Amino acid sequence: MTTNNFSKLEEIKIALNAKFFERENEVEAILIALLSRQHMLMIGPAGTAKSALSVEIAKIVQGTEYFQWLLTRFSTPEEVFGPLSLKDLEQGVYKRNTATKMPEAHLVFLDEIFKSNSAILNSLLTLINERLFYNNGLPIEVPLMSVIGASNEYPDEEEGLEALFDRFLLRFEIDYIADETNFVSMMKGAGQHQPMPSMTMEELIQLQFFTDMVAIPDEIYETLSKIRMGLRDEGIRPSDRRFKQSLSVLQAKALINQRQVVKVDDIVILENALWETVDQKDTVSLIVRSHAQDVVTRAIDSIQNEANEVFNSMLKDNSTDAGMEATQKMKALVADLNKLKKHNQSRSMDIDPILDKVKVMQQEILDSILEPMDFENPNDKQTVDIPF
């Protein structure tokens, strides 16, 4: 993997984030979908840049065969897969002319995908999952890399679209821009006219190859097993296939972060992959996030939370006794962080900022103890054993 490949990915990510406000997660996800050859679904109201983001990706990857279509319940197979060849039909051959249609595309955007009807559905399922299109009864391999689906709403249970919904490994809910500053910037067209970076199809294929080469440590498999058990305890049972496909997403996530090894915290992205129904989303997110942190990260978070609790408690009770107790606790937390750093030198960049913050808290508590003491008046002088 060359530095140039890494820098191109980063440039593309930065440029897309500058153009599409509050779409950082979706920008990263669509790049991950391309690198891992998986499919992504975006659900949200009209006018939230779902199709615009897909079109921009197709422009960025030069040489991409791109197909986009708005599905309705009246859509026909000809619109998506191509018209029947009249010449072949005259000879009794039922064959479609697939030129410029979905069977010949690398990247596909299907809007209102859950409006798909039964005439289209079966071929769509096979094409998306197996990358095969049956033309005149013969299976033809298609060059499809990723399908980006979009919908304004989730499918109703009685519509029988569970299989189609399951084909999308990554699922994201999108809403309108929330921050007013971002909204104004969007209205002014900020980022719309800057040149976009690009890559060739050959470079994308090379990136996909290197994605497949990203190492997955045993710790990742063990963590996924724990997540699976945690989900089962809540009655949530993602398929074995979904877990298997998720590995490629983790590899792509690591590659985008310029690593050749998957880390435990990469697993957070699977909160967008392991739920089946809307009411499972929050539970899945909670379980995934509880496991998607390595031991060092969990220790740092625990120490930081305890330090905040001690400091806030001291603010409420500013007595000398409370200050003494808080100082002792802060001293112990500093020791814990130093010990953690000693045994995890490679994580110093993660530990040092928290260590500095806890030391500042410790000093502020000491200052609060010393300030009330009037050492000028011998009668008011106190004997205090400061636990430095």
RODO-2510 file (C-alpha; in nm, 4 decimals, decimal comma):
residues 388
     n   res          X          Y          Z
     1     m     0,0000     0,0000     0,0000
     2     t     0,1560     0,3293    -0,1078
     3     t     0,1419     0,6576     0,0803
     4     n    -0,0165     0,8099    -0,2294
     5     n    -0,3094     0,5664    -0,2050
     6     f    -0,3635     0,6591     0,1588
     7     s    -0,3439     1,0307     0,0851
     8     k    -0,5989     1,0031    -0,1962
     9     l    -0,8481     0,8346     0,0329
    10     e    -0,7957     1,1056     0,2935
    11     e    -0,8274     1,3835     0,0341
    12     i    -1,1530     1,2383    -0,0964
    13     k    -1,2928     1,2040     0,2545
    14     i    -1,2002     1,5624     0,3472
    15     a    -1,3417     1,7041     0,0218
    16     l    -1,6725     1,5199     0,0595
    17     n    -1,7082     1,6327     0,4215
    18     a    -1,6473     1,9915     0,3110
    19     k    -1,9202     1,9633     0,0492
    20     f    -2,1804     1,7641     0,2440
    21     f    -2,2442     1,9102     0,5871
    22     e    -2,3108     1,6760     0,8817
    23     r    -2,2599     1,3690     0,6645
    24     e    -1,9260     1,2547     0,8086
    25     n    -2,0559     0,9107     0,9061
    26     e    -2,2258     0,8560     0,5708
    27     v    -1,9206     0,9761     0,3755
    28     e    -1,6987     0,7314     0,5605
    29     a    -1,9579     0,4544     0,5228
    30     i    -1,9946     0,4949     0,1467
    31     l    -1,6162     0,4784     0,1082
    32     i    -1,6111     0,1700     0,3304
    33     a    -1,8865     0,0142     0,1190
    34     l    -1,6785     0,0669    -0,1953
    35     l    -1,3577    -0,0682    -0,0429
    36     s    -1,5317    -0,3738     0,1053
    37     r    -1,7654    -0,4295    -0,1938
    38     q    -2,0651    -0,4175     0,0383
    39     h    -2,3990    -0,2396     0,0053
    40     m    -2,5298     0,0587     0,1991
    41     l    -2,8791     0,1877     0,2748
    42     m    -2,9668     0,5468     0,3633
    43     i    -3,3065     0,6151     0,5162
    44     g    -3,4335     0,9685     0,5605
    45     p    -3,6564     1,2413     0,4216
    46     a    -3,6199     1,3788     0,0714
    47     g    -3,3628     1,6535     0,0252
    48     t    -3,0940     1,5126     0,2547
    49     a    -2,8269     1,4622    -0,0171
    50     k    -2,8635     1,0858    -0,0472
    51     s    -2,8485     1,0751    -0,4261
    52     a    -2,6067     1,3708    -0,4485
    53     l    -2,3497     1,1868    -0,2374
    54     s    -2,3734     0,8772    -0,4570
    55     v    -2,3401     1,0799    -0,7770
    56     e    -2,0330     1,2550    -0,6366
    57     i    -1,8670     0,9230    -0,5538
    58     a    -1,9311     0,8014    -0,9097
    59     k    -1,7654     1,1161    -1,0447
    60     i    -1,4658     1,0771    -0,8147
    61     v    -1,3903     0,7214    -0,9299
    62     q    -1,3069     0,7800    -1,2941
    63     g    -1,4024     0,5013    -1,5289
    64     t    -1,6940     0,3866    -1,3148
    65     e    -2,0024     0,2554    -1,4884
    66     y    -2,2770     0,4188    -1,2838
    67     f    -2,6483     0,3396    -1,2845
    68     q    -2,9139     0,5393    -1,0999
    69     w    -3,2886     0,4825    -1,0967
    70     l    -3,5954     0,5921    -0,9039
    71     l    -3,8131     0,2877    -0,8389
    72     t    -4,1910     0,2983    -0,8179
    73     r    -4,4466     0,0230    -0,7859
    74     f    -4,4986     0,0626    -1,1603
    75     s    -4,1303     0,0246    -1,2543
    76     t    -4,0608    -0,2467    -1,5102
    77     p    -3,7666    -0,4885    -1,5437
    78     e    -3,6769    -0,3138    -1,8710
    79     e    -3,6021     0,0080    -1,6839
    80     v    -3,3559    -0,1586    -1,4479
    81     f    -3,2150    -0,4559    -1,6355
    82     g    -3,2574    -0,3517    -1,9992
    83     p    -3,5129    -0,4157    -2,2773
    84     l    -3,5570    -0,7477    -2,4526
    85     s    -3,3458    -0,7847    -2,7641
    86     l    -3,5940    -0,7872    -3,0528
    87     k    -3,3427    -0,9577    -3,2788
    88     d    -3,2972    -1,2444    -3,0322
    89     l    -3,6694    -1,2547    -2,9579
    90     e    -3,7417    -1,3238    -3,3248
    91     q    -3,5361    -1,6409    -3,2845
    92     g    -3,7205    -1,7389    -2,9682
    93     v    -3,4390    -1,6242    -2,7384
    94     y    -3,5525    -1,4325    -2,4306
    95     k    -3,2469    -1,2111    -2,3822
    96     r    -3,2105    -0,8585    -2,2474
    97     n    -2,9873    -0,5852    -2,3833
    98     t    -2,8181    -0,4785    -2,0591
    99     a    -2,6072    -0,1933    -2,1998
   100     t    -2,6130     0,1144    -1,9672
   101     k    -2,8350    -0,0739    -1,7199
   102     m    -2,7744    -0,2182    -1,3734
   103     p    -2,6185    -0,5519    -1,4833
   104     e    -2,3248    -0,3626    -1,6373
   105     a    -2,2687    -0,1072    -1,3587
   106     h    -1,9944    -0,0927    -1,0957
   107     l    -2,1806     0,1480    -0,8683
   108     v    -2,5596     0,1639    -0,8440
   109     f    -2,7912     0,4078    -0,6702
   110     l    -3,1529     0,2940    -0,6326
   111     d    -3,3855     0,5575    -0,4913
   112     e    -3,7046     0,4541    -0,3115
   113     i    -3,5775     0,0992    -0,3269
   114     f    -3,8607    -0,0416    -0,1177
   115     k    -4,1045     0,0572    -0,3918
   116     s    -3,9567    -0,2326    -0,5876
   117     n    -4,2254    -0,4712    -0,7160
   118     s    -4,2212    -0,8485    -0,7520
   119     a    -4,1381    -0,8263    -1,1228
   120     i    -3,8036    -0,6711    -1,0331
   121     l    -3,7409    -0,8097    -0,6853
   122     n    -3,6122    -1,1628    -0,7566
   123     s    -3,3554    -1,0522    -1,0145
   124     l    -3,2552    -0,7650    -0,7891
   125     l    -3,1919    -0,9939    -0,4916
   126     t    -2,9698    -1,2292    -0,6911
   127     l    -2,7810    -0,9474    -0,8580
   128     i    -2,7104    -0,7667    -0,5301
   129     n    -2,6102    -1,0726    -0,3280
   130     e    -2,4554    -1,3195    -0,5718
   131     r    -2,3453    -1,0640    -0,8329
   132     l    -2,5231    -1,2732    -1,0951
   133     f    -2,7815    -1,1755    -1,3517
   134     y    -2,9803    -1,4471    -1,5281
   135     n    -3,0163    -1,3550    -1,8940
   136     n    -3,2017    -1,6072    -2,1070
   137     g    -3,1706    -1,8483    -1,8153
   138     l    -2,7914    -1,8269    -1,8055
   139     p    -2,6103    -1,6803    -1,5009
   140     i    -2,3897    -1,3890    -1,6028
   141     e    -2,1363    -1,2458    -1,3581
   142     v    -2,1790    -0,8705    -1,3146
   143     p    -1,9077    -0,6139    -1,2274
   144     l    -2,1142    -0,4709    -0,9403
   145     m    -1,9141    -0,3357    -0,6481
   146     s    -2,1736    -0,1581    -0,4358
   147     v    -2,5403    -0,0713    -0,4365
   148     i    -2,6393     0,2427    -0,2498
   149     g    -3,0069     0,2222    -0,1658
   150     a    -3,2225     0,5069    -0,0418
   151     s    -3,5694     0,5353     0,1001
   152     n    -3,7794     0,7958     0,2762
   153     e    -3,9140     0,5292     0,5090
   154     y    -3,8660     0,1753     0,6320
   155     p    -4,0513    -0,1072     0,4549
   156     d    -4,3715    -0,2338     0,6146
   157     e    -4,3525    -0,5873     0,7511
   158     e    -4,6431    -0,7080     0,5376
   159     e    -4,4700    -0,6009     0,2160
   160     g    -4,2369    -0,9025     0,2231
   161     l    -3,9205    -0,7001     0,1649
   162     e    -3,7152    -0,8481     0,4487
   163     a    -3,4792    -1,0237     0,2051
   164     l    -3,4117    -0,6996     0,0189
   165     f    -3,3570    -0,5097     0,3437
   166     d    -3,1133    -0,7797     0,4549
   167     r    -2,9002    -0,7310     0,1420
   168     f    -2,7776    -0,3966     0,2776
   169     l    -2,5044    -0,4563     0,5313
   170     l    -2,4638    -0,0904     0,6320
   171     r    -2,7744     0,1093     0,7270
   172     f    -2,7818     0,4760     0,8179
   173     e    -3,0627     0,7082     0,9181
   174     i    -3,0216     1,0594     0,7748
   175     d    -3,1936     1,3793     0,8801
   176     y    -3,1809     1,7453     0,7847
   177     i    -2,8842     1,9597     0,8886
   178     a    -2,9140     2,0310     1,2610
   179     d    -2,6494     2,2971     1,3278
   180     e    -2,7551     2,6461     1,2159
   181     t    -2,4008     2,7474     1,1199
   182     n    -2,3760     2,4447     0,8930
   183     f    -2,7196     2,5237     0,7527
   184     v    -2,6132     2,8776     0,6612
   185     s    -2,2901     2,7476     0,5068
   186     m    -2,4910     2,5019     0,2996
   187     m    -2,7261     2,7803     0,1858
   188     k    -2,4262     2,9894     0,0794
   189     g    -2,2909     2,6976    -0,1212
   190     a    -1,9739     2,6594     0,0833
   191     g    -1,7530     2,3850    -0,0562
   192     q    -1,9622     2,3445    -0,3716
   193     h    -1,7156     2,4929    -0,6178
   194     q    -1,3852     2,3575    -0,4952
   195     p    -1,2213     2,0953    -0,7209
   196     m    -1,2833     1,7390    -0,6110
   197     p    -1,0017     1,4847    -0,5947
   198     s    -1,0302     1,1723    -0,8058
   199     m    -0,8966     0,8213    -0,8452
   200     t    -0,9005     0,5739    -1,1300
   201     m    -1,0884     0,2472    -1,1343
   202     e    -0,7509     0,0702    -1,1251
   203     e    -0,6597     0,2558    -0,8063
   204     l    -0,9902     0,1617    -0,6465
   205     i    -0,9370    -0,2046    -0,7343
   206     q    -0,5904    -0,1836    -0,5804
   207     l    -0,7383    -0,0318    -0,2657
   208     q    -0,9923    -0,3132    -0,2509
   209     f    -0,7075    -0,5635    -0,2770
   210     f    -0,5224    -0,4009     0,0107
   211     t    -0,8455    -0,3924     0,2104
   212     d    -0,8629    -0,7712     0,1814
   213     m    -0,5053    -0,7873     0,3133
   214     v    -0,5781    -0,5971     0,6369
   215     a    -0,5057    -0,8266     0,9313
   216     i    -0,7794    -0,9247     1,1760
   217     p    -0,6366    -1,0209     1,5203
   218     d    -0,7945    -1,2960     1,7297
   219     e    -0,9108    -1,0283     1,9741
   220     i    -1,1530    -0,9029     1,7083
   221     y    -1,3102    -1,2434     1,6548
   222     e    -1,3448    -1,2926     2,0301
   223     t    -1,5074    -0,9504     2,0695
   224     l    -1,7538    -1,0226     1,7882
   225     s    -1,8439    -1,3495     1,9599
   226     k    -1,9163    -1,1604     2,2832
   227     i    -2,1306    -0,9103     2,0928
   228     r    -2,3201    -1,1974     1,9308
   229     m    -2,3929    -1,3518     2,2707
   230     g    -2,4978    -1,0157     2,4113
   231     l    -2,7375    -0,9614     2,1225
   232     r    -2,8830    -1,3102     2,1622
   233     d    -2,9541    -1,2392     2,5286
   234     e    -3,1745    -0,9533     2,4036
   235     g    -3,3443    -1,1719     2,1435
   236     i    -3,1550    -1,0132     1,8536
   237     r    -3,0059    -1,2671     1,6140
   238     p    -2,8117    -1,1286     1,3155
   239     s    -2,7317    -1,3998     1,0634
   240     d    -2,3950    -1,5729     1,0456
   241     r    -2,3623    -1,4297     0,6945
   242     r    -2,4036    -1,0753     0,8276
   243     f    -2,1280    -1,1274     1,0850
   244     k    -1,9013    -1,2786     0,8190
   245     q    -1,9607    -0,9887     0,5801
   246     s    -1,8923    -0,7443     0,8618
   247     l    -1,5270    -0,8491     0,8665
   248     s    -1,4690    -0,6773     0,5320
   249     v    -1,6253    -0,3595     0,6717
   250     l    -1,3831    -0,3671     0,9654
   251     q    -1,0914    -0,4137     0,7258
   252     a    -1,2048    -0,1161     0,5182
   253     k    -1,2521     0,0924     0,8325
   254     a    -0,8930     0,0201     0,9345
   255     l    -0,7597     0,1009     0,5868
   256     i    -0,9378     0,4365     0,5774
   257     n    -0,7690     0,5150     0,9089
   258     q    -0,4358     0,4260     0,7452
   259     r    -0,3839     0,1030     0,9349
   260     q    -0,3143    -0,2498     0,8183
   261     v    -0,4563    -0,4112     1,1312
   262     v    -0,8133    -0,3948     1,2622
   263     k    -0,8505    -0,2459     1,6109
   264     v    -1,1282    -0,3221     1,8573
   265     d    -1,2669     0,0303     1,8386
   266     d    -1,3251    -0,0171     1,4624
   267     i    -1,6132    -0,2436     1,5652
   268     v    -1,8233     0,0618     1,6567
   269     i    -1,9311     0,0911     1,2914
   270     l    -2,1167    -0,2395     1,3265
   271     e    -2,3854    -0,0619     1,5280
   272     n    -2,5083     0,0247     1,1781
   273     a    -2,5006    -0,3364     1,0594
   274     l    -2,6246    -0,5769     1,3264
   275     w    -2,9864    -0,4694     1,3740
   276     e    -3,2831    -0,5998     1,1804
   277     t    -3,5728    -0,3843     1,2980
   278     v    -3,5897    -0,0188     1,4006
   279     d    -3,6750    -0,1000     1,7617
   280     q    -3,3479    -0,2959     1,7892
   281     k    -3,1242    -0,0038     1,6910
   282     d    -3,0618     0,1456     2,0346
   283     t    -3,0043    -0,1920     2,2005
   284     v    -2,7609    -0,3007     1,9297
   285     s    -2,5740     0,0307     1,9545
   286     l    -2,5421    -0,0037     2,3328
   287     i    -2,4128    -0,3626     2,3148
   288     v    -2,1713    -0,2966     2,0281
   289     r    -2,0273     0,0145     2,1897
   290     s    -1,9856    -0,1587     2,5258
   291     h    -1,7542    -0,4119     2,3596
   292     a    -1,5970    -0,1941     2,0896
   293     q    -1,3326    -0,0439     2,3109
   294     d    -1,0023    -0,2060     2,3974
   295     v    -0,8827    -0,2544     2,7547
   296     v    -0,6722     0,0627     2,7541
   297     t    -0,9571     0,2782     2,6237
   298     r    -1,1957     0,1389     2,8827
   299     a    -0,9415     0,2017     3,1591
   300     i    -0,8853     0,5589     3,0407
   301     d    -1,2596     0,6249     3,0266
   302     s    -1,3120     0,4769     3,3717
   303     i    -1,0351     0,6869     3,5273
   304     q    -1,1556     1,0022     3,3528
   305     n    -1,5128     0,9464     3,4726
   306     e    -1,3957     0,8862     3,8303
   307     a    -1,1778     1,1978     3,8219
   308     n    -1,4715     1,4062     3,7035
   309     e    -1,6906     1,2659     3,9827
   310     v    -1,4272     1,3410     4,2478
   311     f    -1,3731     1,6936     4,1183
   312     n    -1,7444     1,7743     4,0924
   313     s    -1,8014     1,6358     4,4419
   314     m    -1,5265     1,8633     4,5725
   315     l    -1,6976     2,1654     4,4150
   316     k    -2,0154     2,0864     4,6086
   317     d    -1,8378     2,0306     4,9408
   318     n    -1,5408     2,2687     4,9616
   319     s    -1,4439     2,1741     5,3155
   320     t    -1,0841     2,0891     5,4061
   321     d    -1,1731     1,7291     5,4884
   322     a    -1,3473     1,6829     5,1533
   323     g    -1,0497     1,8424     4,9802
   324     m    -0,8057     1,6092     5,1556
   325     e    -1,0076     1,3047     5,0552
   326     a    -1,0404     1,4263     4,6948
   327     t    -0,6653     1,4907     4,6754
   328     q    -0,5879     1,1375     4,7914
   329     k    -0,8214     0,9970     4,5263
   330     m    -0,6691     1,2133     4,2532
   331     k    -0,3219     1,1007     4,3602
   332     a    -0,4309     0,7386     4,3210
   333     l    -0,5804     0,8094     3,9777
   334     v    -0,2587     0,9760     3,8599
   335     a    -0,0695     0,6679     3,9791
   336     d    -0,3095     0,4423     3,7890
   337     l    -0,2592     0,6418     3,4703
   338     n     0,1187     0,6352     3,5078
   339     k     0,1053     0,2600     3,5577
   340     l    -0,1208     0,2208     3,2537
   341     k     0,1216     0,4299     3,0472
   342     k     0,4221     0,2282     3,1651
   343     h     0,2667    -0,0969     3,0439
   344     n     0,1243     0,0523     2,7228
   345     q     0,3947     0,2800     2,5834
   346     s     0,2426     0,2632     2,2336
   347     r    -0,0732     0,4289     2,3679
   348     s     0,0995     0,7299     2,5248
   349     m    -0,0786     0,9652     2,2839
   350     d    -0,4129     0,8438     2,4229
   351     i    -0,3093     0,8432     2,7886
   352     d    -0,1073     1,1664     2,8179
   353     p    -0,3959     1,4140     2,7600
   354     i    -0,6041     1,2488     3,0330
   355     l    -0,3035     1,2326     3,2646
   356     d    -0,2441     1,6064     3,2185
   357     k    -0,6121     1,6803     3,2790
   358     v    -0,6228     1,4770     3,6032
   359     k    -0,3053     1,6485     3,7247
   360     v    -0,4661     1,9893     3,6626
   361     m    -0,7714     1,8792     3,8618
   362     q    -0,5447     1,7567     4,1404
   363     q    -0,3662     2,0921     4,1562
   364     e    -0,6924     2,2878     4,1570
   365     i    -0,8122     2,0829     4,4534
   366     l    -0,4855     2,1479     4,6370
   367     d    -0,5172     2,5198     4,5672
   368     s    -0,8726     2,5190     4,7020
   369     i    -0,7475     2,3627     5,0262
   370     l    -0,4661     2,6114     5,0728
   371     e    -0,6588     2,9294     4,9865
   372     p    -0,8848     2,9417     5,2970
   373     m    -0,5873     2,9075     5,5304
   374     d    -0,4720     3,2381     5,6859
   375     f    -0,1069     3,1675     5,7686
   376     e    -0,0523     3,5346     5,8660
   377     n    -0,2604     3,4850     6,1833
   378     p    -0,0948     3,2308     6,4152
   379     n    -0,4225     3,1742     6,5978
   380     d    -0,5897     3,0638     6,2716
   381     k    -0,2976     2,8522     6,1512
   382     q    -0,3942     2,4875     6,0943
   383     t    -0,1762     2,1846     6,0849
   384     v    -0,2585     2,0101     5,7616
   385     d    -0,0888     1,7042     5,6164
   386     i    -0,1120     1,7694     5,2433
   387     p    -0,0903     1,4391     5,0510
   388     f     0,1381     1,5534     4,7667
***
